[in-house]
Amino acid sequence: MITEKLPRGLTMRHPTMADLEAVTDVIRSCEVALDGTAETTLDDIRTGWQMPGFDLTKDAWLVFSDEGKVVGLAGVEHREHARLYTGGEVHPDYRNRGIGTYLLHLGEERARQHIPLAPSGARVTLNCGANSKDEAKIRLLEEHGFTRVRYFWRMAIEMDAAPPTPQWAEGITLRTFTPEMTRAVYEADEEAFKDHWGHVRSPFDEWEHWTVKRKDFDPTLWFLAMDGDEIAGISLCQDEKESGGWVHVLGVRRPWRRKGVGLALLYHSFGEFYKRDIRNVYLGVDAQSLTGATRLYERAGMHVIRQYNSYEKELRAGKELSTQFIDGKG
């Protein structure tokens, strides 16, 4: 049980959908304080709160000031009850008051409730990310038994001219997404990313919720490299308006790797953004990518603009369910 108490005047409760705007404001304030710009939208938070299996009455918490203002928040989600994720923010004006510690302990307590539900013999971990510039959050995690296990990059390209024309391997054609391809794209996404460090398969309904069911989903920015009726690779993009163009998923299935499919998809994506007068394009990548993705992105002219650290705390020893090495090597 949590023994820490909030400072006098502060209170905690679970959120409701009526808190969406206030929570978004806190997160955006934290983003501005760290990076000078805010990116999180109201729809981002709404989508997360409405995710299948996420229960606002158990999996999220808000801290309020004595004036009734949201000043802190946290939540927990999971993959197979074995790989758990917690995240939270404290408004810059309310840091160093013990709110972050209180929320982190709430998250760990909730995570431990998943242990009996995890597959027998599976290793159970609580994971948390931190912007590499957020020294206070990094210190908090390290003081509470978390260890940095990985780091991830945000990479970018600023286009002052049209990108190179894609060169497609023999037999590869390009098409955009149509609804009857939904399940096939999901399977291609999962297959390509089973070689991604930390990957645990996502349920279809959760994947669908975060992608094709989002109200800002644009099927004309989902590009599929086809070999006959087979999906060889995917580039799932989104115009994030003030945040620029995003390549949210770029993946190539194993039989079609090392044939230039990934680079061609990337150039095509850049080209489509360029046609739409979107000059800045971003993506996230494991800095130690098992498939060498960082080299591909650098070859395409992208560069690192931000780093995020991934921290982990083991809650139960056992067999690791997430991908750590390709083909289990190492």
N, C-alpha and C positions, 0 to 999 in steps of 0.2 A: 504493500500500500504506500501511496505517496505521503511522506511525512513533512515535506517542505510546505511552507505556507507563503501565500502572496503577501507583499507589503501592505500595511494598513491602507484601506481605502480602495484597494483593487479587488475585483471580483472575477470569477470565471463561470462560464456556462457553455453549453454546446451551441453551435450556430443554427440559425434557420435561414431560409432563402431570403428573408427580409434583411439579412446582414450582408448581402452580396456587395453592395456599393461601398460600405464602410470597410470591408475586408480588402477589396480591390484598392481602395485609397491607401491603406497601410502598406500593402505590397509595393505599390507604385512609389510611395515615399521612400521606401528602403532602396528600391532600384535607383532612384535619382541620387540618393545619398552616396551610393557606391559607384555608379557608372555615369551619372549625369543625365541619364535619360530613363524614361519609364516605358515598359513594354507590355506588361501584363494587362489584359483587358477583362472587363466584366464577364464576357462570354467564356474566357479561359477558366475563371473560377467557377462559373455556373456549370460548365462541362465537367469539371473535376468533381464537383459536389453531386452531380447527377449520374456519375459513373456507376455501372452495374456492380453491386456488391459493396458500395461505399455507403456507410450509414452515418449520417450527420449526428445522430444521437449517441454514437459510440466512438466514431473515428476522427472527430475534429473538436477543437476547443478554441474559445475566444477569451481573452483577458480584457477587462474594461477598467477605465480610469474611474475615479470617484465622480466624474462628470458624465459618466455613461458613454464615453468614447472608446471605440475599439483601439487597443494599443498593442495587442499581441495575438498571435494565432498559430495553430499547429494542426497537423493531421497525420494519419497513418494509413497506408495501403499495403497490399501484399501480392505476392505471386506464390500460389500453392501453400500459403501460410508459412513458407520457409524462408523466403527472401522478402523481408519487410522494409518499407521505406517510410521515413518520417521527414517532415519538412516544416519549417516555421519561420516566422518573422516577428521582430519586435520593433515598433515605431522608433525611429532614431531619437526622438525626444524622451523616450522612456527606457533606454538601455541602461545597463549597469545597476539595475534594481532587483535582480533575481528573477525577472519574468522569463527569460530564456531558459534558465535552469529548471524552473517550475514546469514549463511546457515540454522540455526535453524528457523530464521524468514521467510526465503524463504519457508521452508517446512511447516510452520504453515499457511502462506498465501495460499499456494496451497491446504492444507487440508481444509481450510475454504471454498474453492470453491466447495467442495463436499457436503457441508451441504444441499443445496437445492435439491440435488439428493438423499439424504438418505430417507429411508421410513418415512412416516409421523409419527411424535411422537416419533421417535427413538432417543435415546441418541447418541451423536456423540463425539468421543474422539480421541485425537492424542496420539499415544503410541510410546515409544522409549526405547530401551534397553541400558544398560551400564555395561561393565565389572566392577565388584565391586572394582577393583584396579584402575580404571580410575577416580581419584578424580576430575580432571578438568572437565570432561564431566558431572559427577554427580552434581558438583557445578553449572555448566551452566544450566542444566535442572531445578534444584531446584530454581535458581534465576529467571527463566522464567515461573514459575507457574506449573511446573510438580511435581507430588507427586509419591513417590514409592508405588506401589500397590501390588507387588509380587516379589519374587525372584526365580531364577531357578538355578539348579545345573548341572554341567557336572560331570558325574560319570565315573569311569574307573575300569578296572580289568587288572592286569598284570599276565598272566598265566605262571607258571613255571612247570605245569603238566597239563595233559588232564583234562577237566572239568568233573563233574559227568555225567553219562548216563541219558538222559531224561526219566522220568517216565510219560507215557501218560495215561490219564483217559480212562476208558473203552469206546470203540467206536470211539476214536479219532485216526486219521491217519495223516501222514505228506506227503506233496507233495511240489514241487517247482513250481514257477510261469510259466505259459504258456500264450501266448497272448490272447487266448479266455477267460481268467480269468480277463482281465483288468478291465472291468466295475464292476465285482463282488468284486474285491479287493478294488477298489475305494469306493464302498458302505460300505464294512466292515470297512475300515479305517474311514470313516465319522461317522459310527454308533458307533464305539468304542470310538472315540475321541469327540463325543458330550458331554461326561462326563469330558472333559478336560477344566480346567479354561481358559476362554478367547476365547473358540472355536466359530468360525462362519464358516458355511459351505463354502468350497471352490468349485468353478465351476469345472466341470470335466476337461475341456480343460486346466485349470491352473494346476490342480493336475497332469494330464498326461504330461504336459510340464516339470514339475520339477522331474518326476520319469521315466516312461518308455521311454520317448523320449530323455532323456539325452544320449549323445554319450558314456558315461562310464557306462551306466546301465548294470548290470549283473543279469540276471534272475535266475541264479543258487544260488544267495544269497537272494532270496525272498522266505521265508518259510511260508507255509499255513497249519494251523492245521484244518483238515477237520472232520466234523461229517456227514458222508454220502456225500451228495452234498452241504452241508452248510459249509461256512467258519466260524469256531469257533474263530479263532485268527490268527494274522499275525505278522511276524517278517520280516521287510523290511530292509535289510542290504546292506552295500557297503564297498568294499575295497578302502579306501582312500589313499592308497600307503604310502607315508611318514607320513601321519597323522594317520595311523593305521586302524583297523577295526571299523566300526560304525554300531550300531543298530539304524537306523534313526527313525523307527517306530516299537513299540511293543504294540499291542492292542488286547484285548479280548472282544468279544461282550457279552453283559449282560447275556444272558442265559447260557453261559459257564464259567462265573467267579466263583472263589473259588473252582475250580476243578483241580488246578495245571497246567492249560494250559499255562499260562504266564511263569511260571518257566521252564516248559519243553521246550517251544520255545526259551527261553533265553539260557538254557544249550545247546540246539541243535545249536544255532547260535554260541556260544562260541566254540563248538566242531568243527564246520565247519571252523571257523577262525584258530583254532589250527592246523587242518589238512593242512591248507595252509601256515603254519609257520608264522601266524600273532598272536603275543602274547599279544599285547595291544589292548583292545576293549573299546569303549566309547559310551555313549549315553547322551542325555539331558533330564531333567525331571523337572517338577514343584516341587519345594521344599516342597510345601504344597499340594501335589497331592490329588485331591478329591477321587481318587480310591485307595490311599495307595500304589502307585507304588514305592515310595522310599523304603518302607519296603521290597518289593519283590527284589529290586536290591541289597539291603544290604544283604539279605538272600543268594543271589547268589554270594556274595563275592565282590561286587563293593563298591567303596568308593568315596567320593566327592573330586574333585581336583580343581574345579573352580566354582565361583558364578557370576551370571549375575542378575542385578537388572532390573525390569520392571517398567517404569515410565509412567504416564498418565496425560493428561490435558484435562479437559472437555471443548468442544467447544460449545455443545448445550445440555441442560438438556432434559431428556426424558426416555423412556423405554429402558433398556439395552438389546441389542440383543444377546450379547455373553453369553456363559455359565459362571455362577458365582457359582452355587451350583448344586449338583445332584438333579434332580427332582424339582428344584426350591426351595429347602428347605433352610431355613435361611433367 
